[in-house]
Amino acid sequence: MSPEPVPAASDDAPGEQLALTGLPPVAATARPPSRSERTTASRTLGSEGQAPVDPVAKVLLEAYVPHLDRLFDYRVTAALDEQAVVGSKVSVLFSGRTMSGWVVARVDHTEVAEDRLLPIRRVLTPLPVARPEIVDLAEAVAQRCAGTAADVLRVAIAPRVARVDKEFAAETEATQAGGAAQAEAVAPRDPDESDSTSGAGGGIAAPSPAVWEHYVQGPEFVAALAAGDPARAVVEVLPSAPDHDWASLTANAMATAYAAGRGAVGVVADHKALERLETALHALVGEDAVVRLHGGDGPTPRYRGFLELALGRKRLAVGTRSAAYAPVQDLALVCCHDDGDVNFVEQRAPYQHTRDVLLVRAQQQGLAALFTGYAVSPEAQRLVATRWAARVAPDRAELRRFSPRIEATSDSYNTERDPLAARARLPHEAFRVARAALEKGPVLVQVARKGYAPVLACQRCRTPARCQSCDGPLALGSARSVPVCTWCGRQAHDWRCVECGFTRVRLSTVGAGRTAEELGRSFPKLPVISSSESTVRARVGSKPALVVATPGAEPVAEGGYAAALLLDGDQMLARPWLRAEEQTLRRWFNAAALVRSGAEGGTVVVTADHDRAVSALVRWDPAGHAERELAERHELGLPPAVRTAALTGPRDAVDATLRDLALPQRVRVVGPAPVETAPGNGADPVDTGTGEAAPATLDGSDAPRAGERGGGRPYRALLFFSFGIAPRITGALRAEKARASALREHAPVTVRCDVADLL
């Protein structure tokens, strides 16, 4: 019953360097129904008959177990013929249980015997919520990530709201009954028509391309986009430009596609960036033309906007991760800002990255693509190196004109003036710059950690303070609070050091709360604004103030910040993570871009002594740093130069999976090694691909399954393989997951692809 070994592949061919799409889906036949199900089916067909045209529906079940990741055939009765359209959501019987699924296709014949073919029970929504191009995208993403298409569609399709369904279904029926004149106002328009309405451009004029004149190859990109060509670009956005920012560039590109009668999708990492992009886009095309897809808005507005896109009523979509699948008709452009942000990684199986979803969609549908950012990730640099995308960046003269002045406290000039600068958290030079800048406007202070004191230690022997119940780290929420375990939440009233028995603690690291408190004492006449955790602020005014923020939570200041202090740089760079340097530099660039230009007195002080990262910031050279990182990853065989997969589960299950895969020698296998299971360390749970910690059964219950064994401490094996053989490896992983799930030979094993966060 073991699958065939994965065939060895030759060296990567130039056309296979990206390997964005996966293997084609495997055809499947329906499970033979039971006797009682056949009796029910014959009665239903006897009373209603079958649909006159294409009476067989190919249904993808909404089941999150790997061995059901295929299409099943069901009969469409005459009564449901007009409702069970391609893309509709239906209810069917499977293995004696009622399940939901999506109609992927309608065909006129099936290989299943007629007396064994069950009918669709009912149609949950007659609207095409699962459009064919989205289903194809979900299949390609699932193949790339060794997951299931149902898991991807769970993210791609907004949760159904019955009331909204009925509203749109009634409007659609009224439109069809009202004749062609009324249908023209609702249905999607021909993109070649010049008098298009809100569904396709709204008759707006193309926005001015003047903002692209700051960039080399910028005018060429937007001209190709206006002409309908699939242009692709990685844009290094100018900092502190007075006439535009990243949101203006993205909105301009989306409005250009919209004015040409096409659709566009813009994806950002968080709600703060979403508000900026939405505001910029509203200024160009109006509020009625844009759909916002964000889970925090609630199910009703999200589902209503989703249906407006699926029915072609609107063609501009902005949102967070799930917006990458927005069912925009006649789509021309996909956009992503700051693709290196870790918020783009989906937290449920198959753990896909939004950047990869957009790349697959652009490749699959022949779309234009735009990736913007003040920093450049190694993955984006790889797109430029393989010539899949063009580099769009300002020349050095333009960059020097708009970038702020960067000072490093670790340079020779500052260390000679202040020998203790390397050990001080707030060196004298940073204090001096802040004092001078506060006379002109607000000053941003970026700190690495949230909270008050996230790490504590024994005051006498410096041993880290740990919880006596679960051995988790202790933290302080305020100056007068009791230490609390960050894992189990217990208060450590009677804490005692395990090494020396001392009962008092010291602050090993200082968070945003403590920093704000200390700065408030140093500048007692100025307001101190905190932006972190649940109190993230989007904007602040132009009056003098100290703004203390954690990375990613920096608010935008009206007119720009007069200065920025980048603290705790060495602490961020010292994290045991492959991406520590690139992520720290990305956070520095994003914060420094909020500061006024050097000509206006804007100054950024960085308090780290890492030569390469600090030098890249001082020179403002994000592409150069990304290019060096990519070259090093190629030498070491690490992502994104190669692809990776992590297999996590009980030791015997991981060993069995590796044995059954029979991987070629070109695949480098590291492990299995035990995984630390303490809370808060980023370890992924053992699951069957559902994103939940428990083994998944057909109904999602936690009941044990026959034949399963193992348990105990999880182990992880890491696979490293080239892009040329990546589709074969991920296809084999996907097939092995389905086989093991069906046969239940061992405990489930989680498969995660491209797991740079685990390295």
C-alpha positions in Angstrom: 0.0 0.0 0.0 3.0 2.3 0.0 3.1 5.0 -2.6 5.6 4.9 -5.5 8.9 6.6 -4.7 9.3 10.2 -5.8 11.2 10.1 -9.0 14.5 11.9 -9.1 14.6 15.2 -11.0 17.3 16.8 -13.1 18.8 20.2 -12.2 16.4 23.1 -12.1 15.5 24.3 -15.6 15.3 28.0 -16.1 11.5 27.8 -16.7 11.1 25.9 -13.4 12.9 28.2 -11.2 9.8 29.7 -9.7 7.6 26.6 -9.8 4.7 28.6 -8.5 1.9 26.2 -9.6 1.4 22.7 -8.4 0.5 19.4 -10.1 -3.0 19.0 -11.6 -5.7 17.6 -9.2 -6.4 13.9 -9.2 -9.8 12.8 -10.5 -12.0 10.9 -8.0 -15.2 8.9 -8.1 -18.0 9.0 -5.5 -18.2 6.5 -2.7 -20.9 3.8 -3.3 -23.9 4.7 -1.1 -25.5 2.4 1.3 -28.8 0.5 0.6 -30.9 3.0 2.6 -29.2 5.9 0.7 -30.0 4.2 -2.6 -33.6 3.8 -1.6 -33.9 7.4 -0.7 -32.2 8.5 -3.9 -34.5 6.4 -6.1 -37.6 7.8 -4.4 -36.3 11.4 -4.9 -35.4 10.8 -8.5 -38.7 9.0 -9.1 -40.7 11.9 -7.8 -38.7 14.8 -9.2 -36.5 13.3 -12.1 -33.1 14.6 -13.0 -31.9 17.9 -14.6 -32.4 17.9 -18.3 -28.9 19.3 -19.0 -25.7 18.3 -17.2 -27.4 16.3 -14.5 -24.2 15.3 -12.6 -22.5 17.7 -10.2 -18.9 17.5 -9.2 -18.9 18.4 -5.5 -15.9 19.3 -3.3 -16.9 18.4 0.3 -16.3 20.8 3.1 -14.3 18.1 4.9 -10.9 18.8 6.4 -9.4 15.3 6.3 -6.8 14.6 3.6 -8.3 11.4 2.1 -11.6 13.3 1.2 -9.7 16.0 -0.7 -11.2 15.0 -4.1 -14.4 15.5 -6.1 -17.5 13.4 -5.6 -20.3 12.9 -8.1 -23.9 13.7 -7.2 -27.2 13.8 -9.1 -28.9 17.1 -9.8 -32.7 16.8 -9.6 -34.9 18.8 -11.9 -36.2 20.8 -8.9 -32.6 22.0 -8.1 -31.4 22.4 -11.7 -31.5 26.2 -11.7 -30.2 26.6 -8.1 -27.3 24.1 -8.2 -25.1 26.3 -10.4 -21.4 26.0 -10.6 -20.0 27.7 -7.5 -23.1 27.2 -5.3 -23.0 25.6 -1.9 -25.0 22.5 -1.4 -25.9 19.9 1.2 -25.3 16.3 0.4 -25.3 12.9 2.1 -21.9 11.2 2.6 -21.3 8.0 4.5 -24.7 8.4 6.1 -24.0 12.0 7.3 -25.2 15.3 6.1 -22.3 17.4 4.8 -21.9 20.7 2.9 -19.8 21.2 -0.2 -19.4 23.3 -3.3 -20.4 22.5 -6.9 -17.2 22.7 -8.8 -18.6 21.6 -12.2 -21.7 20.3 -14.0 -21.3 17.4 -16.5 -23.6 15.2 -18.6 -22.2 11.8 -17.5 -20.5 9.9 -14.8 -18.6 6.7 -14.3 -20.7 5.8 -11.3 -23.7 3.5 -11.8 -27.0 5.4 -11.9 -28.4 3.4 -9.0 -25.4 4.3 -6.8 -25.6 8.0 -7.5 -27.0 10.1 -4.7 -28.9 13.3 -5.3 -28.0 16.7 -3.9 -30.2 17.1 -0.8 -30.7 20.9 -1.1 -28.9 24.1 -2.2 -27.7 26.2 0.7 -26.9 29.2 -1.5 -27.7 29.4 -5.2 -25.1 32.2 -5.6 -21.7 31.4 -7.2 -19.6 31.8 -4.0 -17.0 29.3 -5.2 -16.1 30.7 -8.6 -14.1 28.3 -10.8 -11.0 30.5 -10.8 -11.0 30.6 -7.0 -11.4 26.8 -6.8 -8.5 26.3 -9.3 -6.4 28.7 -7.1 -7.3 26.8 -4.0 -6.2 23.6 -5.6 -2.9 25.1 -6.8 -2.2 26.5 -3.3 -3.1 23.2 -1.6 -0.8 21.4 -4.0 2.0 23.9 -3.3 1.6 23.6 0.5 0.8 19.9 0.6 -2.6 20.7 2.1 -6.3 20.2 1.1 -8.3 22.4 -1.2 -11.1 22.6 1.4 -8.7 24.1 4.0 -7.8 26.8 1.5 -11.4 27.5 0.5 -12.2 27.9 4.2 -10.0 31.0 4.1 -10.9 32.1 0.6 -14.7 32.1 0.9 -16.3 34.4 3.5 -18.5 32.7 6.1 -22.1 32.5 4.8 -24.8 34.7 6.3 -28.3 33.4 5.4 -30.0 36.7 5.6 -27.5 38.3 3.2 -27.8 35.3 0.9 -31.6 35.7 0.7 -31.2 39.5 -0.1 -28.9 38.9 -3.0 -30.8 35.9 -4.3 -34.0 38.0 -4.3 -32.2 40.9 -6.1 -30.8 38.5 -8.7 -34.2 37.0 -9.4 -35.8 40.4 -9.7 -33.1 41.6 -12.0 -33.6 38.6 -14.3 -37.3 39.1 -14.3 -37.0 42.8 -15.0 -35.5 42.5 -18.5 -32.3 43.4 -20.1 -32.4 47.1 -19.0 -32.5 46.3 -15.3 -30.0 43.5 -15.7 -27.5 45.8 -17.3 -27.4 47.9 -14.1 -26.4 44.9 -11.9 -24.6 42.3 -14.0 -20.9 42.7 -14.8 -20.2 44.7 -17.9 -18.2 44.0 -21.0 -14.7 45.5 -20.3 -14.6 46.8 -23.8 -17.5 49.1 -23.2 -16.5 52.7 -22.7 -19.7 53.7 -20.8 -19.2 51.2 -18.0 -20.8 51.9 -14.6 -19.8 51.1 -11.1 -19.2 47.4 -11.9 -16.4 48.1 -14.3 -14.6 51.4 -13.9 -17.5 53.7 -13.3 -16.4 55.9 -16.2 -13.5 57.4 -14.1 -10.5 58.8 -15.8 -7.2 57.2 -15.2 -5.2 58.8 -12.3 -2.2 60.8 -13.0 1.0 58.7 -13.3 3.1 61.6 -11.9 3.9 59.8 -8.6 5.7 57.1 -10.6 8.1 59.6 -12.1 10.2 59.4 -8.9 11.1 55.8 -9.8 13.3 54.2 -12.5 11.0 52.0 -14.6 8.0 53.4 -12.7 6.3 55.1 -15.7 6.9 52.1 -17.8 5.2 49.8 -15.3 2.0 51.9 -14.9 1.8 52.4 -18.7 2.0 48.6 -19.2 -0.7 48.2 -16.6 -3.0 50.7 -18.3 -2.5 48.8 -21.6 -3.6 45.5 -19.9 -0.2 43.8 -19.9 0.8 41.5 -17.1 3.5 43.7 -15.8 5.2 42.7 -12.5 7.2 44.9 -10.2 8.9 45.0 -6.8 8.9 48.7 -5.7 11.3 50.2 -3.2 9.1 53.1 -1.9 10.7 56.4 -1.2 10.7 57.5 2.4 9.2 60.8 3.5 8.1 61.8 -0.1 5.7 64.8 0.3 3.3 63.8 -2.6 2.9 60.0 -2.0 3.6 57.0 0.1 3.2 53.3 -0.4 -0.6 53.5 -0.1 -0.7 56.2 -2.8 1.4 54.1 -5.2 -0.8 51.0 -4.6 -4.0 52.9 -4.9 -2.8 54.6 -8.1 -2.0 51.3 -9.7 -5.4 49.8 -8.7 -7.2 52.9 -9.9 -5.3 52.6 -13.2 -6.5 49.0 -13.7 -10.1 50.1 -12.7 -10.2 53.0 -15.1 -9.4 50.5 -17.9 -12.4 48.4 -17.0 -10.6 45.8 -15.0 -10.4 44.6 -11.4 -7.7 44.8 -8.8 -6.9 43.3 -5.4 -4.8 45.0 -2.7 -3.6 43.0 0.4 -2.0 44.4 3.5 -0.8 42.9 6.8 -3.0 44.6 9.4 -6.0 46.9 9.9 -3.8 49.9 10.4 -2.3 49.6 6.9 -5.7 48.6 5.5 -7.2 52.0 6.7 -4.4 53.8 4.9 -4.8 51.9 1.6 -8.6 52.2 1.8 -8.4 56.0 2.3 -6.0 56.5 -0.6 -8.2 54.4 -2.9 -11.4 56.2 -1.9 -9.8 59.5 -2.9 -9.2 58.2 -6.4 -12.3 56.1 -7.2 -14.9 56.9 -4.5 -16.1 54.8 -1.6 -18.9 53.0 -3.5 -16.4 51.3 -5.8 -14.3 49.5 -3.2 -15.0 46.4 -1.1 -13.2 45.9 2.2 -12.6 42.3 3.3 -11.5 42.2 6.9 -12.5 39.6 9.5 -12.7 42.3 12.2 -15.6 44.0 10.5 -18.0 41.2 11.3 -19.6 38.4 9.2 -22.4 40.5 7.6 -20.5 43.3 6.0 -17.7 40.9 5.0 -20.1 38.4 3.3 -22.0 41.2 1.6 -18.8 42.6 0.1 -17.7 39.1 -0.9 -21.0 38.6 -2.8 -20.7 42.0 -4.5 -17.4 40.9 -5.9 -18.5 37.4 -6.8 -21.5 38.8 -8.8 -19.4 41.4 -10.5 -21.1 44.5 -8.9 -17.7 45.8 -7.7 -14.2 45.1 -8.9 -11.8 46.6 -6.4 -11.0 44.7 -3.2 -8.7 45.6 -0.3 -8.2 43.6 2.8 -5.9 41.4 4.9 -4.9 37.8 4.2 -8.2 36.4 2.9 -8.5 39.2 0.4 -5.8 37.4 -1.7 -8.7 35.1 -2.9 -11.2 37.9 -3.5 -13.5 36.7 -6.4 -13.0 39.8 -8.5 -14.3 39.4 -12.0 -12.0 40.4 -14.9 -9.1 40.7 -12.5 -6.0 42.5 -13.9 -3.8 43.3 -10.9 -2.8 41.9 -7.5 -0.9 44.1 -5.0 0.8 43.4 -1.7 2.6 45.8 0.7 5.4 44.7 3.0 5.4 41.0 2.0 8.0 40.3 4.7 5.5 40.8 7.5 4.9 37.6 9.5 1.2 38.5 9.7 0.9 37.2 6.1 1.4 33.6 7.3 -1.9 31.9 7.7 -2.3 30.4 11.2 -4.4 27.4 10.0 -3.5 24.5 7.7 -2.0 24.5 5.2 -0.2 27.6 6.6 0.2 29.4 3.3 1.9 32.7 2.9 -0.2 35.5 1.2 2.7 36.4 -1.0 2.8 32.9 -2.4 -1.0 32.9 -2.9 -0.7 36.1 -5.0 2.2 34.7 -7.0 0.3 31.5 -7.8 -2.7 33.6 -8.8 -0.7 35.9 -11.0 1.0 33.0 -12.7 -2.2 31.0 -13.1 -4.4 33.8 -14.4 -1.8 35.9 -16.3 -2.2 38.9 -14.0 0.0 42.0 -13.2 1.6 42.0 -9.8 2.8 44.8 -7.6 4.9 44.3 -4.4 5.7 47.5 -2.5 7.7 48.1 0.6 10.3 50.3 2.2 12.3 47.1 2.8 12.9 44.3 0.3 12.5 40.7 1.5 14.8 38.0 0.1 11.7 36.4 -1.5 10.9 39.6 -3.3 14.6 40.0 -4.3 14.4 36.4 -5.8 11.6 37.5 -8.0 13.8 40.3 -9.4 16.8 38.0 -9.7 14.8 35.4 -11.7 13.4 38.2 -13.8 9.8 37.3 -12.9 9.4 40.9 -11.7 11.2 44.2 -12.5 12.9 46.3 -9.9 11.3 49.7 -9.6 13.3 52.0 -7.3 14.3 55.7 -7.1 17.8 56.7 -8.2 20.3 57.7 -5.5 20.0 61.4 -6.0 16.2 61.2 -5.5 16.7 58.9 -2.5 19.1 61.3 -0.8 16.7 64.2 -1.3 13.9 62.5 0.6 15.4 60.1 3.1 16.0 61.2 6.7 19.4 61.6 8.3 20.5 58.3 9.9 22.9 58.3 12.9 24.3 55.2 14.5 25.5 55.4 18.1 28.0 52.6 17.5 30.1 54.5 15.0 33.6 55.7 15.9 32.5 59.3 16.3 29.9 58.6 18.9 31.8 56.0 20.7 34.7 58.4 21.2 32.4 61.0 22.6 30.4 58.6 24.7 32.4 55.4 25.7 29.4 53.9 27.5 27.1 54.3 24.5 27.4 50.7 23.5 26.0 49.6 26.9 23.4 52.3 27.4 19.8 51.6 26.3 19.3 55.4 25.6 22.8 56.8 24.8 23.6 60.5 25.2 23.4 61.1 21.4 19.8 59.7 21.2 18.8 61.8 24.2 20.2 64.9 22.6 18.5 64.3 19.3 15.2 63.7 21.0 15.4 66.9 23.1 16.2 69.0 20.0 13.5 67.3 17.8 10.8 67.8 20.4 10.9 71.5 19.8 9.7 70.9 16.2 7.3 68.0 16.5 6.6 64.5 17.7 9.4 61.9 18.3 9.0 58.2 17.7 10.6 55.7 20.1 10.6 52.1 18.8 11.1 49.4 21.4 11.4 45.7 20.9 9.0 44.3 23.5 5.5 45.0 24.6 4.3 45.1 28.2 6.1 46.6 31.2 8.9 44.1 32.0 8.5 41.0 29.8 11.5 39.1 31.3 12.6 39.0 35.0 15.6 37.6 36.8 16.9 37.0 40.3 18.2 40.3 41.7 21.2 38.6 43.4 22.4 35.9 40.9 20.7 36.9 37.7 19.1 33.5 37.2 15.9 33.9 35.0 12.8 33.9 37.0 10.5 31.0 36.2 7.1 29.9 37.3 7.1 27.2 40.0 4.1 25.5 38.5 4.9 25.2 34.7 8.5 26.6 34.5 7.3 29.4 32.3 9.0 32.9 32.3 7.7 35.5 34.7 6.8 39.1 33.7 5.6 42.3 35.3 2.5 44.2 34.0 3.3 47.4 36.0 5.6 48.7 38.6 3.4 47.7 41.5 2.0 44.4 40.2 2.8 40.9 41.2 5.0 38.8 38.7 2.8 36.7 36.5 3.7 33.6 34.5 3.3 34.3 30.7 2.4 30.6 30.1 -0.1 29.6 32.7 -1.1 33.0 34.0 -0.5 32.2 37.7 0.7 35.0 40.0 4.0 34.3 41.7 3.3 35.7 45.2 5.8 33.5 46.9 8.5 33.2 44.2 12.0 32.1 45.3 15.1 31.7 43.2 15.9 28.1 42.6 19.6 28.8 42.6 20.2 31.1 45.6 16.8 31.3 47.3 16.5 35.1 47.0 13.0 36.5 46.8 13.5 39.7 44.9 13.6 40.1 41.1 15.1 42.6 38.7 14.1 43.7 35.2 16.1 41.8 32.6 14.4 43.5 29.6 12.2 46.6 29.5 9.0 46.8 27.5 7.0 49.6 26.0 5.2 50.4 29.2 8.4 50.8 31.3 10.0 52.8 28.5 7.0 55.2 28.4 7.2 55.6 32.2 11.0 56.4 32.1 10.6 58.9 29.2 7.7 60.6 31.0 10.1 61.3 33.9 12.8 62.6 31.6 10.4 64.9 29.8 7.7 65.8 32.4 6.1 68.6 30.4 5.4 66.6 27.3 2.7 64.0 26.6 3.8 60.4 26.2 1.7 58.3 23.8 1.9 54.5 23.9 1.0 52.3 20.9 1.3 48.6 21.4 -0.7 45.5 22.2 -4.4 46.3 22.3 -3.9 50.1 22.2 -2.5 50.4 18.7 -3.0 53.9 17.4 -3.2 54.7 13.7 -2.4 58.4 13.7 -1.0 61.1 16.0 -1.0 64.9 15.6 1.9 67.2 14.7 2.4 68.7 18.2 5.5 67.8 20.2 5.0 64.4 22.0 6.9 61.2 22.7 5.3 58.2 20.9 6.5 54.9 22.3 5.6 52.0 20.0 6.5 48.4 19.4 7.5 47.3 15.8 4.5 47.4 13.5 2.4 49.5 15.8 4.0 52.9 15.0 1.2 55.5 14.2 1.6 57.9 11.3 2.3 61.4 12.5 0.7 64.4 10.7 3.5 66.0 8.7 6.0 63.2 9.8 8.0 62.7 12.9 10.8 65.2 13.7 13.0 62.2 14.8 12.9 58.5 15.6 14.9 56.5 18.2 15.3 52.9 17.3 16.1 51.2 20.6 16.8 47.5 21.5 18.3 46.8 18.1 20.9 44.4 19.5 18.2 42.5 21.4 16.1 42.1 18.2 19.2 41.0 16.2 20.2 38.5 18.8 17.1 36.3 18.5 18.0 32.7 17.4 16.1 33.0 14.1 17.2 32.8 10.5 15.3 35.9 9.7 16.3 38.0 12.7 18.5 40.4 10.8 16.2 40.9 7.8 13.1 41.3 10.1 14.9 43.8 12.3 16.1 45.8 9.3 12.5 45.7 7.9 11.2 47.2 11.1 13.8 49.9 11.1 13.0 50.9 7.5 9.3 51.0 8.2 9.8 53.3 11.3 12.4 55.5 9.6 10.1 56.1 6.6 7.7 57.9 9.0 10.3 60.6 9.7 10.7 63.8 7.9 13.4 64.1 5.2 16.8 65.2 6.2 16.3 68.6 4.4 13.5 69.2 6.9 15.6 68.2 9.9 14.4 64.6 10.2 16.8 62.4 12.1 16.9 58.7 13.0 19.1 57.3 15.7 19.7 53.6 15.8 21.3 52.1 18.9 22.7 48.8 17.6 26.3 47.8 16.8 25.6 45.2 14.1 27.7 46.4 11.2 25.9 45.0 8.2 22.3 45.8 9.3 23.2 49.3 10.6 25.2 50.0 7.4 22.2 49.0 5.2 20.0 51.4 7.1 22.5 54.3 7.1 23.0 53.9 3.3 19.2 53.2 2.9 20.0 50.2 0.7 17.2 47.6 1.2 17.8 45.8 -2.1 21.6 45.5 -1.5 21.0 43.9 1.8 18.3 41.5 0.4 20.7 40.6 -2.4 23.5 39.7 0.0 21.1 37.7 2.2 19.8 35.8 -0.9 23.4 35.0 -2.0 24.2 33.6 1.5 21.1 31.5 1.5 22.1 30.0 -1.8 25.5 29.1 -0.4 24.0 27.5 2.7 21.0 25.9 1.0 18.5 27.8 3.1 15.2 29.4 2.1 14.2 31.2 0.0 17.0 29.7 -2.2 15.4 26.4 -1.6 12.0 25.2 -0.4 11.4 23.5 2.9 8.8 21.3 4.6 8.4 20.4 8.3 6.9 17.1 9.4 5.7 17.2 13.0 4.2 14.3 15.0 5.1 11.4 17.3 8.4 9.9 16.5 7.2 6.6 15.1 4.7 8.5 12.8 7.3 10.8 11.5 9.7 7.9 10.8 6.9 6.0 9.0 6.1 9.0 6.9 9.7 9.5 5.9 10.0 5.8 5.1 6.9 5.7 2.9 7.8 8.8 1.0 11.1 7.3 -0.2 12.5 10.7 -0.9 15.3 11.1 -3.6 18.8 11.8 -2.5 18.6 15.4 -3.6 16.2 16.1 -0.7 18.2 17.0 2.4 16.5 15.6 5.6 17.3 17.0 9.0 16.0 15.2 12.1 13.6 14.0 13.4 14.4 15.9 16.6 12.3 16.5 19.7 10.2 19.7 19.7 9.8 21.9 22.7 6.1 21.8 23.6 6.0 24.6 26.2 3.5 27.3 25.4 4.6 30.4 23.6 7.6 28.9 21.8 5.9 28.8 18.4 5.7 25.0 18.1 2.9 23.9 15.8 0.4 21.4 17.1 0.1 17.8 15.9 -2.9 17.7 13.6 -4.2 16.3 10.4 -4.1 19.5 8.5 -7.1 21.2 10.1 -5.0 23.7 12.1 -6.4 22.2 15.3 -4.5 20.4 18.0 -6.6 17.3 18.1 -6.7 14.5 15.5 -9.5 15.3 13.0 -12.2 12.8 12.2 -14.9 13.3 9.6 -17.1 15.3 11.8 -14.3 17.2 13.5 -14.6 15.3 16.8 -11.7 14.4 19.0 -12.6 10.7 19.2 -9.6 8.3 18.8 -9.4 6.3 15.6 -8.6 2.6 15.3 -5.1 1.8 14.4 -3.6 5.0 15.7 -0.6 4.7 18.0 2.2 7.0 19.2 1.8 10.1 21.2 4.0 11.7 23.8 6.5 14.3 22.9 6.3 15.5 19.3 9.3 15.3 16.9 10.0 17.3 13.8 11.9 16.5 10.6 12.9 19.2 8.2 13.1 18.7 4.4 15.1 20.9 2.1 14.6 20.6 -1.7 15.1 22.7 -4.8 12.3 24.6 -6.7 12.8 22.3 -9.7 11.5 19.2 -7.8 9.3 21.1 -5.4 5.9 20.1 -7.2 6.9 16.5 -7.0 7.8 16.6 -3.4 4.8 18.5 -2.2 2.6 16.2 -4.4 4.1 13.2 -2.7 3.6 14.7 0.8 0.0 15.4 0.0 -0.6 11.9 -1.3 1.1 10.4 1.7 -1.1 12.5 4.1 -4.2 11.2 2.3 -3.1 7.6 2.3 -2.1 7.7 6.0 -5.4 9.4 6.9 -7.5 6.8 5.0 -5.6 3.7 6.3 -5.0 5.1 9.8 -1.7 3.3 10.1 -0.2 5.7 12.6 -0.9 9.0 14.4 -1.4 12.0 12.2 1.6 14.1 11.1 1.4 17.8 10.4 3.1 19.0 7.2 4.1 22.6 6.8 5.9 24.0 3.8 8.2 26.9 3.7 8.7 27.1 7.4 11.4 29.8 7.8 9.8 30.7 11.1 11.0 27.4 12.5 14.7 27.9 11.4 
